[in-house]
Amino acid sequence: MKPKRPIRVPRRLWLAAVLVVLGVLLAAQNSTVVFPFMNSYAVVNQRTITVKVGVAPCSWTRVTNVAETSTEVRVKVETLPCPQLGPGTAELVVRELTVPLTADLATRVVGDANGQTVSLR
């Protein structure tokens, strides 16, 4: 009787399986992109502000949208936390993100994407 040949799985299928598993693990830990709480903002100059947000230490955080009207500036910040293999400390890191504006800030109110006013520090 001849020995049985092992079943060969193409490399592309293995790669696809690994990517799916990694995607599921990432989605299980971080079911959605997190919209961090904006603590405050500071005026760098009339066309640039910085917003202060608390995020996970190992995360990718960026400004994703800036909507400007004549009365307000709405800033949307999103963060994608990295998956942690073990328990964490649950401490947040404060990051300052630069937000360029198309017009002078003047007396406009700064708020988050939900319309909540962010305080000037």
Buried (B, 14 or more C-beta within 10 A) or exposed (E): EEEEEEEEEEEEEEEEEEEEEEEEEBEEEBEEEBBBBBBBBEEBEEEEBBBBBBBBEEBEBEBEEBEBEEEEBBBBBBBBBEEEEEEEEEEBEEBBBEBEBEEEBEEBBBBBBEEEEBEEE
